[in-house]
Amino acid sequence: MRRLSRPCTIFAGFWFLAAGSAGLAHAERPAQAASSASEIPSLSKLKVMRSSREDVPDTITVETAEIPDQPTRLFDQLGMMRLMQNEGVTLQWIDWNKRGPVWVAVVEGGYWTLLGGQKGEGGALLDLEGFITEIGTDYFDFQGTIRMRGAPDAERVCSDTRTWRFEVTQNRSYYRLREFEWCDYLTDYIDVYFDPSLR
């Protein structure tokens, strides 16, 4: 979902979408010249059917190639509730207590999308954007891009696009990314929270 429609990138409350982050605020980045029309990605406009927030656009625009081959596989009602009623995201280097927002939406075709991030002092930033491909008992799989910048060191930049697994372990009230050292062998804890009553 690197190419989102401008209304989606500026809806109320999502500072990271309009703050010039690398991926989510695509409309804010300078356009890159393509050497041929074949390099311009095909876009699809998807209608938002259900959302974890009320202040959202009616549609989002994504690169067609990034849409998963099949709709989100739903195996756990509690997991669906946790994600729709999520309470934000953290990267431990930025702040354990001041969570960044997460927007989960179901779009036409049965695809669940996730956009989230956290901003810290000195330009530290965490971005997540993509599709939730499966929701099961105490886990969800996320196909998309995770970016970190300026945390814990100002020079650190990490970005990767793949399928990621988030899991709840030890009866905690959050899903934690299970690939802790995916960037440069430094242990990163990325957590998506939900209300403790949903444990």
C-alpha positions as CSV (number, residue, x, y, z in Angstrom):
1,M,0.0,0.0,0.0
2,R,2.7,2.4,-0.8
3,R,0.4,4.5,-3.0
4,L,-2.5,5.7,-0.9
5,S,-5.1,8.3,-2.0
6,R,-4.4,11.7,-0.6
7,P,-7.7,11.8,1.4
8,C,-6.5,8.7,3.2
9,T,-3.1,10.2,4.0
10,I,-4.6,13.2,5.8
11,F,-7.5,12.0,7.8
12,A,-7.8,13.4,11.3
13,G,-5.6,12.0,14.1
14,F,-3.0,10.2,12.0
15,W,0.1,12.4,12.4
16,F,2.3,9.9,10.7
17,L,0.4,9.8,7.5
18,A,0.8,13.5,6.9
19,A,4.2,13.9,8.6
20,G,6.3,13.0,5.6
21,S,7.1,9.4,6.5
22,A,8.8,7.3,3.9
23,G,5.9,5.2,2.8
24,L,2.5,6.2,4.2
25,A,2.6,9.8,3.1
26,H,3.4,9.0,-0.5
27,A,1.5,12.0,-1.7
28,E,4.0,14.2,0.3
29,R,7.1,12.7,-1.4
30,P,8.6,14.2,-4.5
31,A,7.4,12.3,-7.6
32,Q,10.1,10.0,-9.1
33,A,10.5,10.2,-12.8
34,A,9.8,6.9,-14.6
35,S,11.8,6.1,-17.7
36,S,8.8,4.4,-19.4
37,A,5.1,4.0,-18.8
38,S,5.7,0.3,-18.0
39,E,7.4,1.4,-14.7
40,I,4.4,3.2,-13.4
41,P,2.5,0.8,-11.1
42,S,-1.1,-0.1,-11.7
43,L,-3.4,1.2,-9.0
44,S,-6.6,-0.2,-7.6
45,K,-9.2,1.8,-5.7
46,L,-10.8,-0.3,-2.9
47,K,-14.0,0.7,-1.0
48,V,-13.6,0.7,2.8
49,M,-16.4,-1.6,4.2
50,R,-15.5,-1.5,7.9
51,S,-12.9,0.3,10.0
52,S,-11.4,0.6,13.4
53,R,-11.8,4.4,13.1
54,E,-14.6,6.7,12.1
55,D,-12.6,9.5,10.6
56,V,-11.6,7.6,7.4
57,P,-12.1,8.0,3.7
58,D,-14.6,5.9,1.8
59,T,-11.9,4.4,-0.4
60,I,-8.2,3.8,-0.4
61,T,-5.9,3.5,-3.5
62,V,-3.2,0.8,-3.5
63,E,-0.7,-0.6,-5.9
64,T,-2.5,-3.6,-7.6
65,A,0.5,-5.8,-7.3
66,E,0.5,-5.4,-3.5
67,I,-3.0,-6.9,-3.1
68,P,-2.7,-10.4,-1.8
69,D,-3.7,-13.4,-3.9
70,Q,-6.7,-14.2,-1.6
71,P,-8.8,-12.4,0.9
72,T,-7.8,-12.4,4.6
73,R,-8.2,-15.8,6.2
74,L,-10.2,-15.4,9.4
75,F,-9.9,-18.2,12.0
76,D,-10.5,-16.4,15.3
77,Q,-13.3,-14.0,16.2
78,L,-11.4,-12.7,19.3
79,G,-8.4,-11.8,17.2
80,M,-10.7,-9.9,14.8
81,M,-12.1,-8.0,17.7
82,R,-8.6,-7.3,19.1
83,L,-7.4,-5.8,15.8
84,M,-10.6,-3.8,15.2
85,Q,-10.4,-2.4,18.8
86,N,-6.6,-2.0,18.9
87,E,-5.0,0.5,21.2
88,G,-2.0,1.5,19.1
89,V,1.6,0.4,18.4
90,T,5.0,0.9,20.0
91,L,8.7,0.4,19.2
92,Q,10.5,0.1,22.5
93,W,13.3,2.5,21.3
94,I,10.7,5.3,20.8
95,D,8.4,4.9,23.8
96,W,6.7,2.1,25.7
97,N,4.0,4.3,27.1
98,K,3.1,6.8,24.4
99,R,1.6,4.6,21.7
100,G,1.3,5.5,18.0
101,P,-2.0,5.0,16.2
102,V,-3.0,1.9,14.1
103,W,-5.8,1.9,11.5
104,V,-7.3,-1.5,10.6
105,A,-9.9,-1.5,7.8
106,V,-11.7,-4.2,5.9
107,V,-12.0,-3.3,2.2
108,E,-14.0,-4.8,-0.6
109,G,-13.0,-8.3,-1.5
110,G,-12.5,-9.3,2.1
111,Y,-9.0,-7.8,2.5
112,W,-8.0,-6.5,5.9
113,T,-5.5,-3.6,5.7
114,L,-3.3,-2.2,8.5
115,L,-1.6,1.2,8.7
116,G,0.2,2.2,11.8
117,G,3.2,4.1,13.2
118,Q,4.8,5.8,16.1
119,K,6.8,9.0,16.1
120,G,9.4,9.9,18.7
121,E,11.8,12.7,19.6
122,G,14.6,13.6,17.1
123,G,12.7,12.3,14.1
124,A,12.5,8.7,15.3
125,L,9.8,6.9,13.4
126,L,8.1,3.5,13.0
127,D,5.8,2.8,10.0
128,L,3.7,-0.3,9.2
129,E,1.6,-0.6,6.1
130,G,0.1,-3.5,4.2
131,F,-2.5,-6.3,4.4
132,I,-3.3,-8.7,7.2
133,T,-3.4,-12.0,5.4
134,E,-4.5,-14.3,8.3
135,I,-6.0,-13.9,11.8
136,G,-5.8,-16.9,14.1
137,T,-5.7,-17.8,17.8
138,D,-3.2,-15.3,19.3
139,Y,-1.6,-14.4,16.0
140,F,-1.9,-12.5,12.8
141,D,0.1,-12.5,9.6
142,F,0.9,-9.2,8.0
143,Q,2.1,-8.8,4.4
144,G,3.6,-5.4,3.9
145,T,6.4,-3.0,4.8
146,I,7.9,-2.2,8.2
147,R,10.2,0.8,8.4
148,M,12.2,2.2,11.3
149,R,14.2,5.4,11.3
150,G,16.3,7.1,13.9
151,A,15.8,4.5,16.7
152,P,17.7,3.9,18.9
153,D,20.4,5.8,17.0
154,A,19.8,8.8,14.7
155,E,21.6,7.2,11.8
156,R,19.7,3.9,11.9
157,V,17.4,3.2,9.0
158,C,15.6,-0.2,8.5
159,S,13.0,-1.1,5.9
160,D,11.8,-4.5,4.6
161,T,8.7,-5.8,2.7
162,R,7.6,-9.4,3.4
163,T,5.1,-11.5,5.4
164,W,5.5,-11.0,9.1
165,R,4.0,-12.8,12.1
166,F,2.7,-11.1,15.2
167,E,1.8,-13.2,18.2
168,V,0.4,-12.9,21.7
169,T,2.6,-14.8,24.2
170,Q,2.5,-15.3,28.0
171,N,-1.1,-13.9,28.2
172,R,0.0,-10.4,27.3
173,S,-2.3,-7.6,26.0
174,Y,-0.4,-7.1,22.7
175,Y,0.7,-8.8,19.6
176,R,4.5,-8.8,19.3
177,L,6.4,-9.0,16.0
178,R,8.2,-12.4,16.2
179,E,11.2,-11.4,14.1
180,F,13.2,-9.5,16.6
181,E,16.5,-9.1,14.8
182,W,15.3,-8.6,11.2
183,C,17.2,-5.5,10.5
184,D,20.8,-5.3,11.8
185,Y,20.8,-7.9,14.6
186,L,19.6,-5.3,17.1
187,T,16.6,-6.6,19.0
188,D,13.5,-4.6,18.2
189,Y,10.1,-5.1,20.0
190,I,7.2,-3.9,17.8
191,D,3.9,-4.4,19.7
192,V,0.3,-3.9,18.6
193,Y,-1.9,-3.4,21.7
194,F,-5.5,-4.4,22.6
195,D,-7.6,-4.0,25.7
196,P,-6.6,-6.4,28.5
197,S,-10.3,-7.5,28.7
198,L,-9.8,-9.2,25.3
199,R,-7.1,-11.6,26.6
